[in-house]
Amino acid sequence: MKKWIPKQGGIFYCFDEYLEVCADPWNGHFSSHIRLLNIGNCFRTKKQCCEAIRKIKKILKEEG
């Protein structure tokens, strides 16, 4: 599956260290944005981001 890359200035969604949804304009030069993209923490929609958070919480609960 091809990785989605936001357009310059376009809004993308990610989650922070508290597993809260964040929305931010994409700036391909900003190093933290590139890191988010590389680990898969870069979503087109808030709904997609929330689904990823749900999956992560489930995994953490199972491992705990």
N, CA, C and O atoms as a Tinker XYZ file with bonds, in Angstrom:
   256  protein
     1  N      0.835000   -1.175000    0.000000    73     2
     2  CA     0.000000    0.000000    0.000000    64     1     3
     3  C      0.885000    1.245000    0.000000    63     2     4     5
     4  O      1.830000    1.348000    0.781000    81     3
     5  N      0.566000    2.183000   -0.881000    73     3     6
     6  CA     1.349000    3.409000   -0.984000    64     5     7
     7  C      1.046000    4.332000    0.195000    63     6     8     9
     8  O     -0.112000    4.527000    0.567000    81     7
     9  N      2.094000    4.888000    0.768000    73     7    10
    10  CA     1.965000    5.782000    1.914000    64     9    11
    11  C      1.380000    7.122000    1.461000    63    10    12    13
    12  O      1.846000    7.716000    0.489000    81    11
    13  N      0.350000    7.593000    2.181000    73    11    14
    14  CA    -0.250000    8.893000    1.883000    64    13    15
    15  C      0.639000    9.991000    2.442000    63    14    16    17
    16  O      1.063000    9.936000    3.596000    81    15
    17  N      0.916000   10.988000    1.612000    73    15    18
    18  CA     1.704000   12.141000    2.035000    64    17    19
    19  C      0.835000   13.379000    1.844000    63    18    20    21
    20  O      0.372000   13.638000    0.734000    81    19
    21  N      0.608000   14.145000    2.904000    73    19    22
    22  CA    -0.223000   15.344000    2.777000    64    21    23
    23  C      0.395000   16.354000    1.816000    63    22    24    25
    24  O      1.611000   16.392000    1.630000    81    23
    25  N     -0.459000   17.167000    1.213000    73    23    26
    26  CA     0.028000   18.257000    0.371000    64    25    27
    27  C      0.555000   19.379000    1.252000    63    26    28    29
    28  O      0.103000   19.557000    2.383000    81    27
    29  N      1.494000   20.117000    0.738000    73    27    30
    30  CA     2.085000   21.240000    1.471000    64    29    31
    31  C      0.979000   22.160000    1.973000    63    30    32    33
    32  O      0.162000   22.638000    1.187000    81    31
    33  N      0.951000   22.408000    3.272000    73    31    34
    34  CA    -0.046000   23.272000    3.885000    64    33    35
    35  C     -1.360000   22.581000    4.201000    63    34    36    37
    36  O     -2.214000   23.154000    4.877000    81    35
    37  N     -1.535000   21.341000    3.713000    73    35    38
    38  CA    -2.760000   20.600000    3.981000    64    37    39
    39  C     -2.793000   20.077000    5.408000    63    38    40    41
    40  O     -1.749000   19.843000    6.017000    81    39
    41  N     -3.980000   19.898000    5.930000    73    39    42
    42  CA    -4.138000   19.414000    7.306000    64    41    43
    43  C     -3.992000   17.892000    7.342000    63    42    44    45
    44  O     -4.517000   17.186000    6.481000    81    43
    45  N     -3.282000   17.406000    8.339000    73    43    46
    46  CA    -3.200000   15.975000    8.596000    64    45    47
    47  C     -3.475000   15.757000   10.076000    63    46    48    49
    48  O     -3.411000   16.692000   10.874000    81    47
    49  N     -3.778000   14.525000   10.433000    73    47    50
    50  CA    -4.078000   14.162000   11.816000    64    49    51
    51  C     -3.031000   13.174000   12.308000    63    50    52    53
    52  O     -2.530000   12.345000   11.549000    81    51
    53  N     -2.715000   13.278000   13.579000    73    51    54
    54  CA    -1.787000   12.360000   14.228000    64    53    55
    55  C     -2.190000   12.268000   15.689000    63    54    56    57
    56  O     -3.084000   12.987000   16.136000    81    55
    57  N     -1.537000   11.388000   16.432000    73    55    58
    58  CA    -1.803000   11.329000   17.863000    64    57    59
    59  C     -0.524000   11.657000   18.612000    63    58    60    61
    60  O      0.586000   11.408000   18.142000    81    59
    61  N     -0.720000   12.225000   19.794000    73    59    62
    62  CA     0.429000   12.624000   20.603000    64    61    63
    63  C      0.768000   11.539000   21.625000    63    62    64    65
    64  O      0.219000   10.439000   21.576000    81    63
    65  N      1.670000   11.855000   22.544000    73    63    66
    66  CA     2.132000   10.878000   23.534000    64    65    67
    67  C      1.052000   10.489000   24.534000    63    66    68    69
    68  O      1.210000    9.516000   25.271000    81    67
    69  N     -0.045000   11.243000   24.564000    73    67    70
    70  CA    -1.173000   10.921000   25.444000    64    69    71
    71  C     -2.291000   10.198000   24.677000    63    70    72    73
    72  O     -3.380000    9.978000   25.209000    81    71
    73  N     -2.006000    9.838000   23.433000    73    71    74
    74  CA    -2.970000    9.216000   22.526000    64    73    75
    75  C     -4.192000   10.099000   22.312000    63    74    76    77
    76  O     -5.329000    9.627000   22.270000    81    75
    77  N     -3.923000   11.398000   22.177000    73    75    78
    78  CA    -4.941000   12.384000   21.839000    64    77    79
    79  C     -4.735000   12.806000   20.390000    63    78    80    81
    80  O     -3.601000   12.898000   19.919000    81    79
    81  N     -5.827000   13.059000   19.689000    73    79    82
    82  CA    -5.759000   13.452000   18.286000    64    81    83
    83  C     -5.272000   14.895000   18.162000    63    82    84    85
    84  O     -5.705000   15.778000   18.902000    81    83
    85  N     -4.376000   15.110000   17.225000    73    83    86
    86  CA    -3.874000   16.447000   16.904000    64    85    87
    87  C     -4.090000   16.692000   15.409000    63    86    88    89
    88  O     -4.000000   15.762000   14.607000    81    87
    89  N     -4.369000   17.910000   15.045000    73    87    90
    90  CA    -4.462000   18.311000   13.637000    64    89    91
    91  C     -3.411000   19.388000   13.415000    63    90    92    93
    92  O     -3.233000   20.277000   14.248000    81    91
    93  N     -2.722000   19.303000   12.296000    73    91    94
    94  CA    -1.622000   20.214000   12.043000    64    93    95
    95  C     -1.495000   20.433000   10.541000    63    94    96    97
    96  O     -1.801000   19.526000    9.767000    81    95
    97  N     -1.053000   21.610000   10.108000    73    95    98
    98  CA    -0.772000   21.786000    8.683000    64    97    99
    99  C      0.553000   21.104000    8.340000    63    98   100   101
   100  O      1.516000   21.181000    9.103000    81    99
   101  N      0.590000   20.449000    7.203000    73    99   102
   102  CA     1.788000   19.726000    6.781000    64   101   103
   103  C      2.845000   20.684000    6.265000    63   102   104   105
   104  O      2.570000   21.570000    5.455000    81   103
   105  N      4.059000   20.486000    6.751000    73   103   106
   106  CA     5.226000   21.209000    6.276000    64   105   107
   107  C      6.298000   20.146000    6.103000    63   106   108   109
   108  O      6.945000   19.766000    7.079000    81   107
   109  N      6.497000   19.670000    4.912000    73   107   110
   110  CA     7.405000   18.575000    4.638000    64   109   111
   111  C      8.837000   18.799000    5.085000    63   110   112   113
   112  O      9.637000   17.863000    5.088000    81   111
   113  N      9.173000   20.028000    5.463000    73   111   114
   114  CA    10.534000   20.321000    5.901000    64   113   115
   115  C     10.705000   20.147000    7.407000    63   114   116   117
   116  O     11.829000   20.040000    7.899000    81   115
   117  N      9.604000   20.118000    8.132000    73   115   118
   118  CA     9.648000   20.039000    9.587000    64   117   119
   119  C      9.953000   18.599000    9.985000    63   118   120   121
   120  O      9.178000   17.697000    9.668000    81   119
   121  N     11.062000   18.371000   10.670000    73   119   122
   122  CA    11.548000   17.012000   10.924000    64   121   123
   123  C     10.565000   16.143000   11.690000    63   122   124   125
   124  O     10.497000   14.939000   11.441000    81   123
   125  N      9.796000   16.716000   12.619000    73   123   126
   126  CA     8.853000   15.874000   13.362000    64   125   127
   127  C      7.735000   15.380000   12.451000    63   126   128   129
   128  O      7.215000   14.285000   12.666000    81   127
   129  N      7.353000   16.153000   11.446000    73   127   130
   130  CA     6.348000   15.703000   10.490000    64   129   131
   131  C      6.862000   14.499000    9.701000    63   130   132   133
   132  O      6.120000   13.544000    9.474000    81   131
   133  N      8.105000   14.539000    9.290000    73   131   134
   134  CA     8.702000   13.424000    8.549000    64   133   135
   135  C      8.756000   12.184000    9.430000    63   134   136   137
   136  O      8.484000   11.081000    8.956000    81   135
   137  N      9.103000   12.347000   10.706000    73   135   138
   138  CA     9.126000   11.205000   11.638000    64   137   139
   139  C      7.732000   10.610000   11.790000    63   138   140   141
   140  O      7.582000    9.388000   11.801000    81   139
   141  N      6.715000   11.451000   11.906000    73   139   142
   142  CA     5.332000   10.957000   12.009000    64   141   143
   143  C      4.968000   10.134000   10.782000    63   142   144   145
   144  O      4.368000    9.065000   10.901000    81   143
   145  N      5.326000   10.624000    9.620000    73   143   146
   146  CA     5.042000    9.916000    8.380000    64   145   147
   147  C      5.755000    8.568000    8.358000    63   146   148   149
   148  O      5.165000    7.558000    7.973000    81   147
   149  N      7.002000    8.548000    8.763000    73   147   150
   150  CA     7.794000    7.316000    8.722000    64   149   151
   151  C      7.291000    6.232000    9.663000    63   150   152   153
   152  O      7.471000    5.048000    9.376000    81   151
   153  N      6.664000    6.600000   10.786000    73   151   154
   154  CA     6.152000    5.577000   11.706000    64   153   155
   155  C      4.672000    5.285000   11.484000    63   154   156   157
   156  O      4.091000    4.467000   12.197000    81   155
   157  N      4.055000    5.947000   10.503000    73   155   158
   158  CA     2.655000    5.689000   10.201000    64   157   159
   159  C      1.679000    6.489000   11.039000    63   158   160   161
   160  O      0.498000    6.149000   11.091000    81   159
   161  N      2.132000    7.528000   11.687000    73   159   162
   162  CA     1.274000    8.368000   12.523000    64   161   163
   163  C      0.918000    9.641000   11.754000    63   162   164   165
   164  O      1.200000   10.754000   12.198000    81   163
   165  N      0.300000    9.453000   10.606000    73   163   166
   166  CA    -0.071000   10.558000    9.726000    64   165   167
   167  C     -1.327000   10.115000    8.978000    63   166   168   169
   168  O     -1.264000    9.221000    8.134000    81   167
   169  N     -2.461000   10.735000    9.283000    73   167   170
   170  CA    -3.749000   10.276000    8.775000    64   169   171
   171  C     -4.482000   11.370000    8.016000    63   170   172   173
   172  O     -4.346000   12.556000    8.319000    81   171
   173  N     -5.265000   10.951000    7.020000    73   171   174
   174  CA    -6.078000   11.889000    6.231000    64   173   175
   175  C     -7.223000   12.468000    7.046000    63   174   176   177
   176  O     -7.570000   13.639000    6.893000    81   175
   177  N     -7.812000   11.647000    7.916000    73   175   178
   178  CA    -9.006000   12.070000    8.653000    64   177   179
   179  C     -8.857000   11.819000   10.148000    63   178   180   181
   180  O     -8.058000   10.992000   10.586000    81   179
   181  N     -9.645000   12.553000   10.912000    73   179   182
   182  CA    -9.683000   12.354000   12.359000    64   181   183
   183  C    -10.198000   10.953000   12.666000    63   182   184   185
   184  O     -9.730000   10.309000   13.605000    81   183
   185  N    -11.158000   10.480000   11.879000    73   183   186
   186  CA   -11.722000    9.144000   12.087000    64   185   187
   187  C    -10.645000    8.060000   11.949000    63   186   188   189
   188  O    -10.599000    7.131000   12.755000    81   187
   189  N     -9.785000    8.170000   10.939000    73   187   190
   190  CA    -8.697000    7.200000   10.756000    64   189   191
   191  C     -7.741000    7.239000   11.937000    63   190   192   193
   192  O     -7.275000    6.197000   12.399000    81   191
   193  N     -7.450000    8.428000   12.423000    73   191   194
   194  CA    -6.546000    8.584000   13.559000    64   193   195
   195  C     -7.155000    7.951000   14.808000    63   194   196   197
   196  O     -6.463000    7.257000   15.553000    81   195
   197  N     -8.443000    8.187000   15.039000    73   195   198
   198  CA    -9.125000    7.614000   16.202000    64   197   199
   199  C     -9.133000    6.091000   16.146000    63   198   200   201
   200  O     -9.000000    5.433000   17.178000    81   199
   201  N     -9.286000    5.532000   14.962000    73   199   202
   202  CA    -9.265000    4.075000   14.802000    64   201   203
   203  C     -7.880000    3.527000   15.157000    63   202   204   205
   204  O     -7.773000    2.487000   15.808000    81   203
   205  N     -6.834000    4.213000   14.739000    73   203   206
   206  CA    -5.471000    3.782000   15.082000    64   205   207
   207  C     -5.257000    3.842000   16.594000    63   206   208   209
   208  O     -4.642000    2.943000   17.168000    81   207
   209  N     -5.755000    4.883000   17.231000    73   207   210
   210  CA    -5.635000    5.007000   18.682000    64   209   211
   211  C     -6.350000    3.855000   19.370000    63   210   212   213
   212  O     -5.823000    3.276000   20.320000    81   211
   213  N     -7.536000    3.522000   18.901000    73   211   214
   214  CA    -8.299000    2.420000   19.475000    64   213   215
   215  C     -7.511000    1.120000   19.387000    63   214   216   217
   216  O     -7.469000    0.355000   20.350000    81   215
   217  N     -6.888000    0.863000   18.242000    73   215   218
   218  CA    -6.087000   -0.352000   18.056000    64   217   219
   219  C     -4.881000   -0.369000   18.989000    63   218   220   221
   220  O     -4.561000   -1.401000   19.579000    81   219
   221  N     -4.227000    0.756000   19.119000    73   219   222
   222  CA    -3.058000    0.846000   20.004000    64   221   223
   223  C     -3.458000    0.593000   21.449000    63   222   224   225
   224  O     -2.772000   -0.142000   22.160000    81   223
   225  N     -4.553000    1.188000   21.889000    73   223   226
   226  CA    -5.017000    0.983000   23.262000    64   225   227
   227  C     -5.362000   -0.482000   23.504000    63   226   228   229
   228  O     -5.097000   -1.018000   24.581000    81   227
   229  N     -5.949000   -1.126000   22.507000    73   227   230
   230  CA    -6.290000   -2.546000   22.635000    64   229   231
   231  C     -5.020000   -3.387000   22.804000    63   230   232   233
   232  O     -4.962000   -4.270000   23.660000    81   231
   233  N     -4.018000   -3.107000   21.991000    73   231   234
   234  CA    -2.757000   -3.836000   22.077000    64   233   235
   235  C     -2.104000   -3.618000   23.435000    63   234   236   237
   236  O     -1.629000   -4.569000   24.055000    81   235
   237  N     -2.078000   -2.378000   23.898000    73   235   238
   238  CA    -1.460000   -2.075000   25.187000    64   237   239
   239  C     -2.206000   -2.753000   26.331000    63   238   240   241
   240  O     -1.586000   -3.220000   27.286000    81   239
   241  N     -3.510000   -2.809000   26.241000    73   239   242
   242  CA    -4.309000   -3.458000   27.275000    64   241   243
   243  C     -4.014000   -4.962000   27.311000    63   242   244   245
   244  O     -3.914000   -5.552000   28.387000    81   243
   245  N     -3.874000   -5.582000   26.127000    73   243   246
   246  CA    -3.572000   -7.006000   26.039000    64   245   247
   247  C     -2.183000   -7.323000   26.569000    63   246   248   249
   248  O     -1.971000   -8.371000   27.180000    81   247
   249  N     -1.242000   -6.425000   26.337000    73   247   250
   250  CA     0.146000   -6.636000   26.755000    64   249   251
   251  C      0.332000   -6.364000   28.250000    63   250   252   253
   252  O      1.235000   -6.918000   28.878000    81   251
   253  N     -0.520000   -5.511000   28.814000    73   251   254
   254  CA    -0.372000   -5.070000   30.197000    64   253   255
   255  C     -0.750000   -6.112000   31.158000    63   254   256
   256  O     -0.680000   -5.891000   32.367000    81   255
